[in-house]
């Protein structure tokens, strides 16, 4: 599994934007489609809310990629 540490420089980032910012998709719209497909988990639970607020300390997994969100 690939691991990515994402440094969060604000209070939160929307889930679809996080996928775009780490390079897993080309746009926020593509990120929304990935979330809607049920392929994303947040802290081990499937997350279907496209604009779910992701905060420092959370772990997002898409396929074989684990994104750890850390405070910048």
Rosetta blueprint (number, residue, H / E / L):
1 X L
2 X E
3 X E
4 X E
5 X E
6 X E
7 X E
8 X E
9 X L
10 X L
11 X L
12 X L
13 X E
14 X E
15 X H
16 X H
17 X H
18 X H
19 X H
20 X H
21 X H
22 X L
23 X L
24 X L
25 X L
26 X L
27 X L
28 X H
29 X H
30 X H
31 X H
32 X H
33 X H
34 X H
35 X H
36 X H
37 X L
38 X L
39 X L
40 X E
41 X E
42 X E
43 X L
44 X L
45 X E
46 X E
47 X L
48 X L
49 X L
50 X L
51 X L
52 X L
53 X E
54 X E
55 X L
56 X L
57 X L
58 X L
59 X E
60 X E
61 X E
62 X E
63 X L
64 X L
65 X E
66 X E
67 X E
68 X E
69 X E
70 X E
71 X E
72 X L
